[in-house]
Amino acid sequence: MKLANQRERSGVRLAGVFAIALTAGAVAVAQSAGDRWWRPELDATAAAPQHHRVLLENDEVRVLEVTVAPGQREPLHVHRYPAVMIIDTSPHMVEHQQDGSSRDLGVRPPGARWFPVVQGHAMENVGSVPLHAIRVELKKSQGG
């Protein structure tokens, strides 16, 4: 019985160490994926400051207020970290990507969405309702 408990505890410890190693590797991959496109001058707050306002920033997160009025198109910018975005309006958005492609996202219903790290974009509001959202960027996330 004692040997079985020791094996079980040892297995739990080993699984914990393995999980920590995987998490560290995933964070490095997520950060390097963001860094593939990100440069300081392309950061959302530098490239599109009229559309991204920092509400809070620390070592763990950066919280941005994001606004795009009807008929406006943001300048090209890159988000370095994965994020949860809470959209509280229903704008009609077109995304223009860094590689030159575009896609019509249609009318975006209010709600929360997960955004992994992707190439840069410029969001264009082609509707009559402004985009208003809070973007919580997770600086130490493993979900790139």
Contacts in CASP RR format, 6 or more apart in sequence:
PFRMAT RR
TARGET T0000
AUTHOR 0000-0000-0000
METHOD contacts of the structure
MODEL  1
MKLANQRERSGVRLAGVFAIALTAGAVAVAQSAGDRWWRPELDATAAAPQ
HHRVLLENDEVRVLEVTVAPGQREPLHVHRYPAVMIIDTSPHMVEHQQDG
SSRDLGVRPPGARWFPVVQGHAMENVGSVPLHAIRVELKKSQGG
23 142 0 8 1.000
25 142 0 8 1.000
26 142 0 8 1.000
26 143 0 8 1.000
26 144 0 8 1.000
27 140 0 8 1.000
27 141 0 8 1.000
27 142 0 8 1.000
29 144 0 8 1.000
30 81 0 8 1.000
30 82 0 8 1.000
30 117 0 8 1.000
30 141 0 8 1.000
30 142 0 8 1.000
30 143 0 8 1.000
30 144 0 8 1.000
31 80 0 8 1.000
31 81 0 8 1.000
33 117 0 8 1.000
33 144 0 8 1.000
34 78 0 8 1.000
34 80 0 8 1.000
34 81 0 8 1.000
34 117 0 8 1.000
34 144 0 8 1.000
35 80 0 8 1.000
37 78 0 8 1.000
37 98 0 8 1.000
37 118 0 8 1.000
37 119 0 8 1.000
37 120 0 8 1.000
38 78 0 8 1.000
38 79 0 8 1.000
38 80 0 8 1.000
39 78 0 8 1.000
40 46 0 8 1.000
41 47 0 8 1.000
42 76 0 8 1.000
42 77 0 8 1.000
42 78 0 8 1.000
42 120 0 8 1.000
43 77 0 8 1.000
43 78 0 8 1.000
43 80 0 8 1.000
44 51 0 8 1.000
44 52 0 8 1.000
44 64 0 8 1.000
44 77 0 8 1.000
44 78 0 8 1.000
44 79 0 8 1.000
45 52 0 8 1.000
45 53 0 8 1.000
45 54 0 8 1.000
45 64 0 8 1.000
46 77 0 8 1.000
47 75 0 8 1.000
47 76 0 8 1.000
47 77 0 8 1.000
47 78 0 8 1.000
48 74 0 8 1.000
48 75 0 8 1.000
48 77 0 8 1.000
48 122 0 8 1.000
51 66 0 8 1.000
51 67 0 8 1.000
51 68 0 8 1.000
51 72 0 8 1.000
51 74 0 8 1.000
51 123 0 8 1.000
52 64 0 8 1.000
52 65 0 8 1.000
52 66 0 8 1.000
52 77 0 8 1.000
52 135 0 8 1.000
53 64 0 8 1.000
53 65 0 8 1.000
53 67 0 8 1.000
54 62 0 8 1.000
54 63 0 8 1.000
54 64 0 8 1.000
55 63 0 8 1.000
55 64 0 8 1.000
55 65 0 8 1.000
55 134 0 8 1.000
56 62 0 8 1.000
56 63 0 8 1.000
57 63 0 8 1.000
59 139 0 8 1.000
59 140 0 8 1.000
60 138 0 8 1.000
60 139 0 8 1.000
60 140 0 8 1.000
61 136 0 8 1.000
61 137 0 8 1.000
61 138 0 8 1.000
61 139 0 8 1.000
62 81 0 8 1.000
62 136 0 8 1.000
62 137 0 8 1.000
62 139 0 8 1.000
63 134 0 8 1.000
63 135 0 8 1.000
63 136 0 8 1.000
63 137 0 8 1.000
64 134 0 8 1.000
64 135 0 8 1.000
64 137 0 8 1.000
65 132 0 8 1.000
65 133 0 8 1.000
65 134 0 8 1.000
65 135 0 8 1.000
66 85 0 8 1.000
66 131 0 8 1.000
66 132 0 8 1.000
66 133 0 8 1.000
66 134 0 8 1.000
66 135 0 8 1.000
67 130 0 8 1.000
67 131 0 8 1.000
67 132 0 8 1.000
67 133 0 8 1.000
68 74 0 8 1.000
68 91 0 8 1.000
68 93 0 8 1.000
68 123 0 8 1.000
68 124 0 8 1.000
68 125 0 8 1.000
68 130 0 8 1.000
68 131 0 8 1.000
69 125 0 8 1.000
69 130 0 8 1.000
70 91 0 8 1.000
70 125 0 8 1.000
70 126 0 8 1.000
70 127 0 8 1.000
70 128 0 8 1.000
70 129 0 8 1.000
70 130 0 8 1.000
71 124 0 8 1.000
71 125 0 8 1.000
71 126 0 8 1.000
71 127 0 8 1.000
72 124 0 8 1.000
72 125 0 8 1.000
73 96 0 8 1.000
73 122 0 8 1.000
73 123 0 8 1.000
73 124 0 8 1.000
73 125 0 8 1.000
74 122 0 8 1.000
74 123 0 8 1.000
74 124 0 8 1.000
75 122 0 8 1.000
76 96 0 8 1.000
76 98 0 8 1.000
76 120 0 8 1.000
76 121 0 8 1.000
76 122 0 8 1.000
77 120 0 8 1.000
77 121 0 8 1.000
77 122 0 8 1.000
78 98 0 8 1.000
78 119 0 8 1.000
78 120 0 8 1.000
78 121 0 8 1.000
79 115 0 8 1.000
79 117 0 8 1.000
79 118 0 8 1.000
79 120 0 8 1.000
79 135 0 8 1.000
79 137 0 8 1.000
80 117 0 8 1.000
80 137 0 8 1.000
81 117 0 8 1.000
81 137 0 8 1.000
81 138 0 8 1.000
81 139 0 8 1.000
81 141 0 8 1.000
82 114 0 8 1.000
82 115 0 8 1.000
82 116 0 8 1.000
82 117 0 8 1.000
82 137 0 8 1.000
82 138 0 8 1.000
82 141 0 8 1.000
82 143 0 8 1.000
82 144 0 8 1.000
83 114 0 8 1.000
83 115 0 8 1.000
83 135 0 8 1.000
83 136 0 8 1.000
83 137 0 8 1.000
83 138 0 8 1.000
84 112 0 8 1.000
84 113 0 8 1.000
84 114 0 8 1.000
84 115 0 8 1.000
84 135 0 8 1.000
84 136 0 8 1.000
84 138 0 8 1.000
85 112 0 8 1.000
85 113 0 8 1.000
85 115 0 8 1.000
85 133 0 8 1.000
85 134 0 8 1.000
85 135 0 8 1.000
85 136 0 8 1.000
86 111 0 8 1.000
86 112 0 8 1.000
86 133 0 8 1.000
86 134 0 8 1.000
86 136 0 8 1.000
87 108 0 8 1.000
87 109 0 8 1.000
87 110 0 8 1.000
87 111 0 8 1.000
87 112 0 8 1.000
87 113 0 8 1.000
87 131 0 8 1.000
87 132 0 8 1.000
87 133 0 8 1.000
88 110 0 8 1.000
88 111 0 8 1.000
88 132 0 8 1.000
88 133 0 8 1.000
88 134 0 8 1.000
89 110 0 8 1.000
89 129 0 8 1.000
89 130 0 8 1.000
89 131 0 8 1.000
89 132 0 8 1.000
89 133 0 8 1.000
90 107 0 8 1.000
90 108 0 8 1.000
90 109 0 8 1.000
90 110 0 8 1.000
90 129 0 8 1.000
91 107 0 8 1.000
91 108 0 8 1.000
91 125 0 8 1.000
91 127 0 8 1.000
91 129 0 8 1.000
91 130 0 8 1.000
91 131 0 8 1.000
92 105 0 8 1.000
92 106 0 8 1.000
92 107 0 8 1.000
92 108 0 8 1.000
92 125 0 8 1.000
92 126 0 8 1.000
92 127 0 8 1.000
92 128 0 8 1.000
92 129 0 8 1.000
93 105 0 8 1.000
93 106 0 8 1.000
93 108 0 8 1.000
93 123 0 8 1.000
93 124 0 8 1.000
93 125 0 8 1.000
93 126 0 8 1.000
93 131 0 8 1.000
94 102 0 8 1.000
94 103 0 8 1.000
94 104 0 8 1.000
94 105 0 8 1.000
94 106 0 8 1.000
94 123 0 8 1.000
94 124 0 8 1.000
94 126 0 8 1.000
95 102 0 8 1.000
95 103 0 8 1.000
95 105 0 8 1.000
95 121 0 8 1.000
95 122 0 8 1.000
95 123 0 8 1.000
95 124 0 8 1.000
96 102 0 8 1.000
96 121 0 8 1.000
96 122 0 8 1.000
96 123 0 8 1.000
96 124 0 8 1.000
97 103 0 8 1.000
97 119 0 8 1.000
97 120 0 8 1.000
97 121 0 8 1.000
98 119 0 8 1.000
98 120 0 8 1.000
98 121 0 8 1.000
99 119 0 8 1.000
104 126 0 8 1.000
107 127 0 8 1.000
108 131 0 8 1.000
115 135 0 8 1.000
116 143 0 8 1.000
116 144 0 8 1.000
117 144 0 8 1.000
123 131 0 8 1.000
125 131 0 8 1.000
END
